[in-house]
Amino acid sequence: MLEWGIWISALLYMVAFCLNAYRILIGPSLPDRIAALDTMYMNAIGPVILMGISTGTRFDFEAAVLIAMFGFLSIAALCKYLLRGMIIE
């Protein structure tokens, strides 16, 4: 039963990832594309955690934390660049 839940969750994450990619490519404005990129890295964490649940290793959970940290830092730097024109003041 757990395997069915993992497969269904992985399928839904794949659909969400494709919709985010569509928004990045066709987004009407740059802030919409940044929001889609932010959502895309959040959706990339889910399958990594699902893989960790299915294999039972701790390495995947550490990878998910790293994806979250780097995603947050990159989106924060990108937003700061859009607002002020420079990242480091």
C-alpha positions in Angstrom: 0.0 0.0 0.0 2.9 2.4 0.8 4.3 1.7 -2.7 1.1 2.8 -4.3 1.2 6.0 -2.4 4.7 6.7 -3.4 4.0 6.1 -7.0 0.9 8.3 -7.0 2.8 11.1 -5.2 5.7 10.8 -7.6 3.2 11.2 -10.5 1.6 14.2 -9.0 5.0 15.8 -8.4 5.9 15.2 -12.0 2.7 16.9 -13.2 3.4 19.9 -10.9 6.9 20.1 -12.2 5.7 20.2 -15.8 3.2 22.9 -14.9 6.0 24.9 -13.3 8.2 24.5 -16.4 5.3 25.7 -18.5 4.9 28.8 -16.3 8.7 29.5 -16.5 8.7 29.3 -20.3 5.4 31.1 -21.0 5.1 33.3 -17.9 3.8 36.8 -18.8 6.2 38.6 -16.5 9.5 38.1 -14.8 8.0 37.9 -11.2 5.7 35.1 -12.4 8.7 33.2 -13.7 10.6 33.7 -10.4 7.5 32.5 -8.5 7.4 29.4 -10.7 11.1 28.8 -10.2 10.6 29.0 -6.4 7.7 26.5 -6.6 9.8 24.3 -8.9 12.6 23.8 -6.4 10.0 23.2 -3.7 8.5 20.5 -5.9 11.9 19.0 -6.4 12.3 18.3 -2.7 9.2 16.0 -2.7 10.5 13.3 -5.0 13.9 13.3 -3.1 12.0 12.7 0.2 9.9 10.0 -1.5 13.0 8.3 -2.7 14.4 8.4 0.9 11.2 6.9 2.2 11.2 4.1 -0.3 14.9 3.2 0.1 15.1 3.9 3.8 18.4 5.8 3.7 19.2 9.1 5.5 21.2 10.5 2.6 18.2 11.5 0.6 16.8 13.6 3.5 20.1 15.5 3.8 20.0 16.1 0.0 16.5 17.5 0.4 17.7 20.0 3.1 20.6 21.1 0.8 18.1 21.6 -2.1 15.9 23.7 0.2 18.8 25.9 1.4 20.3 26.5 -2.0 16.9 27.2 -3.5 16.1 29.7 -0.8 19.4 31.5 -1.2 19.2 31.6 -5.0 15.6 33.0 -5.0 16.5 35.6 -2.4 19.6 36.7 -4.4 17.5 36.9 -7.6 14.8 38.9 -6.0 17.3 41.3 -4.5 18.9 41.7 -7.9 15.6 42.5 -9.4 14.7 45.1 -6.7 18.1 46.9 -6.4 20.1 46.0 -9.4 23.0 44.5 -7.4 23.3 41.6 -5.1 26.2 42.7 -2.8 26.1 46.3 -1.5 
